[in-house]
Amino acid sequence: MLALQKTRAAAGLDFRAPDKPAPQAGEVLVRVHSAGICGTDLHIAAWTPGYESMESAMPVTLGHEFAGTIVKVGPGIAEEVLDMRVTARPSTTCGRCAACLAGDDDNCSARKGIGIGRNGAFAALVSVPHANCHRVPDGLDLSIAALTEPMTVCAEAVATADVRAGQTVLVIGPGFIGQGIAILARAKGARVVVLGRDDQPRLAALRAAGFADLIDTQDTTLDMALTDYPPFDAIIEAAGVPSLVNASLPFLKKRGIFTVVGIHPRAAEIDLTRLVRMHQQIRGSYRAPPATWDDVLRFLETNQGLMRGLISHSFALADALEGFRLAHTRVASKVMLTIGDAP
Protein backbone atom coordinates (compact mmCIF):
# COMPACT_ATOMS: atom_id res chain seq x y z
CA MET A 1 0.00 0.00 0.00
CA LEU A 2 1.46 3.34 -1.10
CA ALA A 3 1.30 6.15 1.47
CA LEU A 4 2.65 9.70 1.60
CA GLN A 5 4.24 10.15 5.01
CA LYS A 6 6.09 12.53 7.25
CA THR A 7 9.10 10.54 8.38
CA ARG A 8 11.41 13.09 10.03
CA ALA A 9 11.40 16.43 11.82
CA ALA A 10 12.61 18.35 8.78
CA ALA A 11 11.29 19.63 5.48
CA GLY A 12 10.06 17.00 3.05
CA LEU A 13 7.67 14.08 2.64
CA ASP A 14 8.32 10.49 1.62
CA PHE A 15 6.40 7.77 -0.19
CA ARG A 16 6.48 4.54 1.80
CA ALA A 17 4.69 1.19 1.82
CA PRO A 18 3.34 0.66 5.35
CA ASP A 19 1.29 -2.34 6.40
CA LYS A 20 -2.42 -2.14 5.75
CA PRO A 21 -4.20 -0.73 8.80
CA ALA A 22 -6.53 -2.85 10.89
CA PRO A 23 -9.47 -1.14 12.62
CA GLN A 24 -9.32 -1.28 16.40
CA ALA A 25 -12.30 -1.40 18.76
CA GLY A 26 -14.83 1.25 17.80
CA GLU A 27 -13.11 1.93 14.47
CA VAL A 28 -13.86 1.32 10.81
CA LEU A 29 -11.55 0.88 7.85
CA VAL A 30 -12.27 3.30 5.02
CA ARG A 31 -11.17 2.78 1.45
CA VAL A 32 -10.21 6.30 0.43
CA HIS A 33 -11.65 7.63 -2.81
CA SER A 34 -10.51 11.27 -2.69
CA ALA A 35 -8.35 13.32 -0.35
CA GLY A 36 -7.55 17.03 -0.49
CA ILE A 37 -4.24 18.77 0.17
CA CYS A 38 -4.69 21.31 2.96
CA GLY A 39 -2.71 24.32 4.15
CA THR A 40 -1.85 22.28 7.24
CA ASP A 41 -0.28 19.63 5.00
CA LEU A 42 1.85 22.35 3.39
CA HIS A 43 3.05 23.52 6.80
CA ILE A 44 3.88 19.96 7.79
CA ALA A 45 5.74 19.34 4.53
CA ALA A 46 7.80 22.51 4.99
CA TRP A 47 8.13 21.74 8.72
CA THR A 48 7.17 25.20 9.91
CA PRO A 49 7.01 25.77 13.70
CA GLY A 50 4.00 24.44 15.56
CA TYR A 51 3.96 20.77 14.54
CA GLU A 52 6.69 19.41 16.81
CA SER A 53 4.17 17.15 18.58
CA MET A 54 4.05 15.04 15.40
CA GLU A 55 7.52 13.66 16.01
CA SER A 56 6.27 10.96 18.37
CA ALA A 57 3.89 9.68 15.66
CA MET A 58 6.43 9.52 12.83
CA PRO A 59 6.40 7.94 10.37
CA VAL A 60 2.82 9.14 9.97
CA THR A 61 0.61 9.23 6.87
CA LEU A 62 -0.75 12.69 6.09
CA GLY A 63 -4.24 13.57 4.84
CA HIS A 64 -7.29 14.64 6.83
CA GLU A 65 -9.70 15.94 4.15
CA PHE A 66 -11.18 12.80 2.59
CA ALA A 67 -14.15 10.70 1.65
CA GLY A 68 -14.47 7.02 0.91
CA THR A 69 -16.28 3.76 1.69
CA ILE A 70 -16.27 1.62 4.83
CA VAL A 71 -14.82 -1.79 3.93
CA LYS A 72 -14.14 -3.35 7.34
CA VAL A 73 -15.29 -2.86 10.93
CA GLY A 74 -13.46 -3.25 14.20
CA PRO A 75 -14.81 -4.85 17.39
CA GLY A 76 -18.01 -3.24 18.62
CA ILE A 77 -19.15 -1.88 15.25
CA ALA A 78 -22.07 -3.52 13.43
CA GLU A 79 -21.38 -4.85 9.95
CA GLU A 80 -24.44 -3.02 8.63
CA VAL A 81 -22.20 0.04 8.11
CA LEU A 82 -20.13 -1.84 5.51
CA ASP A 83 -20.21 -0.16 2.08
CA MET A 84 -21.41 3.10 3.64
CA ARG A 85 -19.93 6.18 1.98
CA VAL A 86 -18.45 8.48 4.63
CA THR A 87 -16.23 11.38 5.47
CA ALA A 88 -14.77 11.77 8.95
CA ARG A 89 -13.95 14.44 11.49
CA PRO A 90 -10.15 14.37 11.82
CA SER A 91 -9.99 15.30 15.50
CA THR A 92 -10.07 12.10 17.57
CA THR A 93 -10.51 11.99 21.34
CA CYS A 94 -9.34 9.45 23.89
CA GLY A 95 -12.56 8.80 25.82
CA ARG A 96 -10.52 8.28 29.00
CA CYS A 97 -9.28 11.66 30.25
CA ALA A 98 -11.19 13.72 32.82
CA ALA A 99 -12.71 15.99 30.16
CA CYS A 100 -13.95 13.08 28.03
CA LEU A 101 -15.40 11.28 31.05
CA ALA A 102 -17.24 14.48 31.96
CA GLY A 103 -18.74 14.67 28.47
CA ASP A 104 -16.51 17.59 27.51
CA ASP A 105 -14.63 15.88 24.69
CA ASP A 106 -13.85 19.23 23.05
CA ASN A 107 -11.26 19.67 25.81
CA CYS A 108 -9.82 16.16 25.55
CA SER A 109 -6.24 16.26 26.84
CA ALA A 110 -5.09 13.45 24.56
CA ARG A 111 -6.65 14.59 21.29
CA LYS A 112 -4.99 13.33 18.11
CA GLY A 113 -5.52 14.53 14.58
CA ILE A 114 -5.97 12.11 11.69
CA GLY A 115 -3.10 12.81 9.33
CA ILE A 116 -1.12 14.53 12.10
CA GLY A 117 -0.95 12.45 15.28
CA ARG A 118 -2.23 9.24 13.68
CA ASN A 119 -2.21 7.86 10.15
CA GLY A 120 -4.34 9.72 7.63
CA ALA A 121 -5.86 9.40 4.19
CA PHE A 122 -2.99 9.89 1.74
CA ALA A 123 -3.16 6.13 1.29
CA ALA A 124 -5.64 3.60 -0.06
CA LEU A 125 -6.94 2.73 3.41
CA VAL A 126 -7.36 4.67 6.65
CA SER A 127 -8.70 3.51 10.00
CA VAL A 128 -10.89 6.03 11.84
CA PRO A 129 -13.25 6.02 14.83
CA HIS A 130 -16.76 5.16 13.67
CA ALA A 131 -18.07 7.92 15.96
CA ASN A 132 -16.20 10.45 13.80
CA CYS A 133 -17.85 9.35 10.56
CA HIS A 134 -20.59 11.21 8.75
CA ARG A 135 -22.61 9.54 6.03
CA VAL A 136 -22.21 11.05 2.57
CA PRO A 137 -25.58 11.62 0.84
CA ASP A 138 -26.22 9.21 -2.02
CA GLY A 139 -26.30 12.01 -4.58
CA LEU A 140 -23.03 13.63 -3.51
CA ASP A 141 -19.88 12.88 -5.51
CA LEU A 142 -17.12 11.59 -3.22
CA SER A 143 -14.60 14.05 -4.66
CA ILE A 144 -16.90 16.89 -3.55
CA ALA A 145 -17.58 15.18 -0.21
CA ALA A 146 -13.81 15.30 0.43
CA LEU A 147 -14.25 19.08 0.75
CA THR A 148 -16.41 18.65 3.86
CA GLU A 149 -13.69 19.18 6.47
CA PRO A 150 -12.33 22.48 5.10
CA MET A 151 -15.86 23.70 4.44
CA THR A 152 -16.78 23.06 8.08
CA VAL A 153 -13.85 25.32 9.02
CA CYS A 154 -15.36 27.94 6.70
CA ALA A 155 -18.83 27.47 8.18
CA GLU A 156 -17.48 27.89 11.70
CA ALA A 157 -15.70 31.10 10.70
CA VAL A 158 -18.90 32.53 9.19
CA ALA A 159 -20.83 31.59 12.34
CA THR A 160 -18.14 33.03 14.61
CA ALA A 161 -18.24 36.29 12.65
CA ASP A 162 -22.04 36.36 13.05
CA VAL A 163 -22.50 37.06 9.34
CA ARG A 164 -26.04 38.06 8.43
CA ALA A 165 -28.06 39.11 5.41
CA GLY A 166 -27.47 42.67 4.28
CA GLN A 167 -23.99 42.95 5.79
CA THR A 168 -20.80 43.81 3.93
CA VAL A 169 -18.02 41.35 4.76
CA LEU A 170 -14.32 41.49 3.92
CA VAL A 171 -12.52 38.16 3.49
CA ILE A 172 -8.73 38.41 3.56
CA GLY A 173 -6.97 35.59 1.73
CA PRO A 174 -8.41 33.85 -1.37
CA GLY A 175 -7.10 30.36 -0.65
CA PHE A 176 -9.62 27.56 -0.35
CA ILE A 177 -10.64 28.55 3.19
CA GLY A 178 -11.16 32.15 2.08
CA GLN A 179 -13.08 30.95 -0.97
CA GLY A 180 -15.33 28.73 1.13
CA ILE A 181 -15.95 31.53 3.63
CA ALA A 182 -16.90 33.85 0.77
CA ILE A 183 -19.34 31.30 -0.64
CA LEU A 184 -21.00 30.62 2.70
CA ALA A 185 -21.15 34.31 3.65
CA ARG A 186 -22.79 35.06 0.30
CA ALA A 187 -25.26 32.25 0.96
CA LYS A 188 -26.19 34.10 4.17
CA GLY A 189 -27.12 37.13 2.08
CA ALA A 190 -24.02 39.24 2.69
CA ARG A 191 -22.11 41.30 0.14
CA VAL A 192 -18.62 39.80 0.09
CA VAL A 193 -15.33 41.50 -0.78
CA VAL A 194 -12.27 39.25 -1.11
CA LEU A 195 -8.73 40.58 -0.87
CA GLY A 196 -5.49 38.84 -1.87
CA ARG A 197 -1.99 39.71 -2.98
CA ASP A 198 -0.43 38.35 -6.17
CA ASP A 199 -3.27 35.83 -6.17
CA GLN A 200 -4.74 36.02 -9.65
CA PRO A 201 -5.35 32.26 -10.17
CA ARG A 202 -7.31 31.93 -6.93
CA LEU A 203 -9.16 35.19 -7.40
CA ALA A 204 -10.06 33.98 -10.89
CA ALA A 205 -11.70 30.92 -9.32
CA LEU A 206 -13.87 33.24 -7.24
CA ARG A 207 -14.70 35.35 -10.29
CA ALA A 208 -15.85 32.19 -12.06
CA ALA A 209 -17.99 31.47 -8.99
CA GLY A 210 -19.81 34.77 -9.48
CA PHE A 211 -17.92 37.15 -7.20
CA ALA A 212 -17.28 40.70 -8.44
CA ASP A 213 -15.65 42.50 -5.49
CA LEU A 214 -12.18 40.96 -5.83
CA ILE A 215 -9.03 42.89 -4.97
CA ASP A 216 -5.38 42.05 -5.65
CA THR A 217 -3.10 44.43 -3.74
CA GLN A 218 -0.09 43.55 -5.87
CA ASP A 219 -0.39 46.89 -7.69
CA THR A 220 -1.99 49.02 -4.98
CA THR A 221 -2.07 49.59 -1.23
CA LEU A 222 -4.58 48.23 1.22
CA ASP A 223 -5.80 51.74 2.00
CA MET A 224 -6.39 52.59 -1.65
CA ALA A 225 -8.00 49.23 -2.37
CA LEU A 226 -10.60 49.58 0.40
CA THR A 227 -11.20 53.32 0.41
CA ASP A 228 -14.39 53.15 -1.68
CA TYR A 229 -16.07 50.56 0.54
CA PRO A 230 -18.15 51.41 3.62
CA PRO A 231 -16.85 50.16 6.97
CA PHE A 232 -17.22 46.40 7.03
CA ASP A 233 -19.67 44.72 9.38
CA ALA A 234 -17.26 41.80 9.65
CA ILE A 235 -13.72 41.04 8.55
CA ILE A 236 -12.58 37.42 8.35
CA GLU A 237 -8.82 36.91 8.08
CA ALA A 238 -7.83 33.67 6.34
CA ALA A 239 -4.40 34.62 5.03
CA GLY A 240 -2.20 33.91 8.05
CA VAL A 241 -0.31 37.20 7.60
CA PRO A 242 0.10 38.91 11.02
CA SER A 243 0.62 42.42 9.65
CA LEU A 244 -2.78 42.34 7.91
CA VAL A 245 -4.66 42.16 11.21
CA ASN A 246 -3.78 45.65 12.43
CA ALA A 247 -3.67 47.04 8.88
CA SER A 248 -7.27 46.01 8.15
CA LEU A 249 -8.86 46.79 11.54
CA PRO A 250 -9.39 50.49 10.60
CA PHE A 251 -11.82 49.30 7.91
CA LEU A 252 -14.03 47.49 10.44
CA LYS A 253 -17.10 49.40 11.58
CA LYS A 254 -17.77 50.38 15.18
CA ARG A 255 -18.83 47.29 17.16
CA GLY A 256 -17.78 45.15 14.20
CA ILE A 257 -16.36 41.64 14.50
CA PHE A 258 -12.87 40.67 13.30
CA THR A 259 -12.49 36.89 13.03
CA VAL A 260 -9.14 35.18 12.67
CA VAL A 261 -9.13 31.75 11.04
CA GLY A 262 -5.65 31.87 9.44
CA ILE A 263 -2.74 30.14 11.19
CA HIS A 264 -0.03 32.72 11.87
CA PRO A 265 3.71 32.05 12.07
CA ARG A 266 4.26 34.83 14.64
CA ALA A 267 2.40 37.24 16.89
CA ALA A 268 0.39 40.14 15.48
CA GLU A 269 0.68 43.70 16.77
CA ILE A 270 -2.68 45.41 17.39
CA ASP A 271 -3.69 48.98 18.24
CA LEU A 272 -5.67 48.07 21.35
CA THR A 273 -6.64 51.66 22.17
CA ARG A 274 -8.42 52.02 18.86
CA LEU A 275 -10.00 48.59 19.31
CA VAL A 276 -11.41 49.63 22.69
CA ARG A 277 -12.69 53.00 21.53
CA MET A 278 -14.36 51.43 18.49
CA HIS A 279 -15.90 48.73 20.70
CA GLN A 280 -14.73 46.07 18.26
CA GLN A 281 -14.26 42.37 18.89
CA ILE A 282 -11.52 40.00 17.78
CA ARG A 283 -12.53 36.35 17.72
CA GLY A 284 -10.65 33.18 16.88
CA SER A 285 -12.28 30.37 14.88
CA TYR A 286 -11.08 26.80 14.49
CA ARG A 287 -12.91 23.47 14.18
CA ALA A 288 -16.67 23.11 13.90
CA PRO A 289 -19.03 21.01 16.06
CA PRO A 290 -20.30 17.69 14.66
CA ALA A 291 -23.73 19.08 13.70
CA THR A 292 -22.05 21.49 11.28
CA TRP A 293 -20.69 18.55 9.30
CA ASP A 294 -24.13 17.33 8.32
CA ASP A 295 -25.18 20.89 7.42
CA VAL A 296 -22.13 21.24 5.19
CA LEU A 297 -22.74 17.89 3.52
CA ARG A 298 -26.23 19.05 2.60
CA PHE A 299 -24.83 22.32 1.24
CA LEU A 300 -22.26 20.44 -0.84
CA GLU A 301 -24.91 18.13 -2.27
CA THR A 302 -27.02 21.11 -3.31
CA ASN A 303 -24.11 23.09 -4.75
CA GLN A 304 -21.92 20.45 -6.41
CA GLY A 305 -21.32 22.40 -9.61
CA LEU A 306 -20.22 25.49 -7.70
CA MET A 307 -17.91 23.53 -5.39
CA ARG A 308 -16.42 21.44 -8.19
CA GLY A 309 -15.17 24.67 -9.73
CA LEU A 310 -12.95 25.25 -6.69
CA ILE A 311 -11.07 21.98 -7.24
CA SER A 312 -8.41 23.42 -9.51
CA HIS A 313 -6.19 20.34 -9.87
CA SER A 314 -6.55 16.58 -9.51
CA PHE A 315 -3.69 14.09 -9.26
CA ALA A 316 -3.16 10.44 -8.54
CA LEU A 317 -1.55 9.76 -5.16
CA ALA A 318 1.76 8.90 -6.87
CA ASP A 319 1.88 12.46 -8.26
CA ALA A 320 0.96 14.15 -4.99
CA LEU A 321 4.25 16.05 -4.66
CA GLU A 322 3.41 18.01 -7.81
CA GLY A 323 0.12 18.90 -6.17
CA PHE A 324 2.02 20.12 -3.12
CA ARG A 325 4.21 22.27 -5.35
CA LEU A 326 1.24 23.91 -7.05
CA ALA A 327 -0.51 24.51 -3.74
CA HIS A 328 2.65 26.00 -2.22
CA THR A 329 3.10 28.43 -5.11
CA ARG A 330 -0.59 29.43 -4.83
CA VAL A 331 -1.35 28.40 -8.39
CA ALA A 332 -3.90 25.92 -7.04
CA SER A 333 -7.11 26.64 -5.16
CA LYS A 334 -7.68 23.06 -4.03
CA VAL A 335 -5.66 20.04 -5.08
CA MET A 336 -7.60 16.79 -4.89
CA LEU A 337 -5.87 13.42 -4.85
CA THR A 338 -7.88 10.65 -6.50
CA ILE A 339 -6.85 7.53 -4.63
CA GLY A 340 -9.50 4.90 -5.35
CA ASP A 341 -12.44 4.18 -7.60
CA ALA A 342 -15.96 5.09 -6.59
CA PRO A 343 -18.10 2.05 -5.62
Secondary structure as UniProt FT lines:
FT   STRAND          3..6
FT   STRAND          14..16
FT   TURN            25..26
FT   STRAND          27..36
FT   HELIX           39..46
FT   TURN            49..50
FT   HELIX           52..57
FT   STRAND          60..61
FT   STRAND          65..73
FT   TURN            75..76
FT   HELIX           79..81
FT   TURN            82..83
FT   STRAND          85..88
FT   STRAND          91..92
FT   HELIX           98..101
FT   TURN            102..103
FT   HELIX           105..107
FT   TURN            109..110
FT   STRAND          112..114
FT   TURN            115..117
FT   STRAND          125..129
FT   HELIX           130..132
FT   STRAND          133..135
FT   TURN            138..139
FT   HELIX           142..145
FT   TURN            146..147
FT   HELIX           148..160
FT   TURN            161..162
FT   TURN            165..166
FT   STRAND          168..172
FT   HELIX           176..187
FT   TURN            188..189
FT   STRAND          191..196
FT   HELIX           200..208
FT   TURN            209..210
FT   STRAND          214..216
FT   HELIX           217..219
FT   HELIX           222..226
FT   TURN            227..228
FT   STRAND          232..237
FT   HELIX           243..248
FT   HELIX           249..251
FT   STRAND          252..260
FT   HELIX           272..277
FT   TURN            278..279
FT   STRAND          281..284
FT   HELIX           290..302
FT   HELIX           304..308
FT   TURN            309..310
FT   STRAND          313..316
FT   HELIX           317..319
FT   HELIX           320..328
FT   TURN            329..330
FT   STRAND          335..338
//
